[in-house]
Amino acid sequence: MTIDTIISRLKEIYPPGKFTSSDPFRCLISTVLSQRTRDRVTYSATDKLFSIYGTPSELARAETGDIEELIRETGFYHMKAPRIKDIARIIQDEYKGKVPDDMDTLLTLPGVGRKTANCVLAYGFGQDAIAVDTHVHRISNRLGLTSTKTPEDTEKQLYLTIPKKHWKYINEFLVRFGQDICRPVGPKCHACPLVDLCPPGAARTENSK
């Protein structure tokens, strides 16, 4: 099956690494910080933030300006700082310091959409969930896994067509693959391990000969 081949090949170049978190709160805040930010910057800012504010109660009590300084490198920090402070306050006050482990409740938190919620479910709680961002949406359509116009529709279609055992790996592998090789503009089809499975990529490499 094509998806089995895709996952197998990507595992060879991207050993799974995100499914080690035992702290759903850290996963949640890190995912919010990751919006419009590269992974290495997100990891750095998350480490700085959690070295000082490691729990919902601590982050909820923090000064917004202090949070901004710690996450400045992620960009949009004036927006992200009050947002993650509000998330921390809600989790502390309404959920006794525990991050909710269901989609509907996660979606009520400020700035949390389906992609972020699914990341928390998959990476924070180890649940089988598909987090679809722009990389997953783009590459799923390029590879013919989906034929959709929006990330929301891609998520729905992937749930219907991909075996459950692969769900939580889709985001991790395709995001890294999309950043390194299958870029929005100028994809590196000549170096792609999936080019034989990708009609647009195969056409590009053939035309370049």
Protein Blocks (a to p, Z undefined) as FASTA:
>chain_A
ZZlmmmmmmmmmmccfklmcfbfklmmmmmmmmgopafklmmmmmmmmmmmmmcfklmmm
pcfklmmmmmmmngpklmmmmmmmmmmmmmmmmnnopacfbfklmmmpghiafklmmmmm
mmmnopacddddfklmmmmmmnopaccfbfklmmmmmmmmpcfklmmmmmmmmmmmmmmm
mgfbhpafklpcklmmmmklmmmmmmmZZ
